[in-house]
Amino acid sequence: MSNVEAARPEDDIVARREWEGPTLANGTLTPELAAFCQKGVAVILATCAGGRPIAGRGFASRVDENGTVRLLLRRTGHAAFIAALNNGAPIAATFTEPTQHRSIQIKGKFARETAVTIADGAALAVQSLAFRDRLVAIKYTQLLSDGYCFADPEDILAFEFTPDEAFAQTPGPNAGTALTP
């Protein structure tokens, strides 16, 4: 992986400021940012309840033509996270590509649980395998990568939300900067 150049927050900041094409979610996402969220990257989820943070791990995401984001996560191990979202807590999702450490975060005021669809199942399969391959590429063992990326389809649930904000979260100067025009 020595020939892979690390990402920089400035790359996403400049790209968003210079973007003049169509956007999704009322201007929050560009098509490129939406595609990044769906390419098989790490998905770390966050919400809160009673003023306390709650973290979770997503397995895949889908972004529709309007910018609505669907997150797929395991029911097992996420009881507090699911309860918080079902009680109207806000949501944040951070998407990280492990070979370059490129990271973006999107936030929404609330998310709603929704039925898992056939398209969700397909996204889960494709994105889990892509993420597994990225882990192997950075020298995680095949066995560990397979286990980390395995998700029983019967244990998966979906939440969807409309992003209100997006941020560059790639490590480095300017991490945390809002991605705005």
Secondary structure, DSSP 8 states (H G I E B T S, - for coil): -TTS----HHHHHHHHHH--S--BTTTTB-HHHHHHHTSS-EEEEEEEETTEEEEEEEEEEEE-TT--EEEEEESTT-HHHHHHHHTT--EEEEEEETTTTEEEEEEES--EEE---HHHHHHHHHHHHHHHHHHHHTT--HHHHHHHH---GGGEEEEEE---EEEE-SSSTTTT-B---
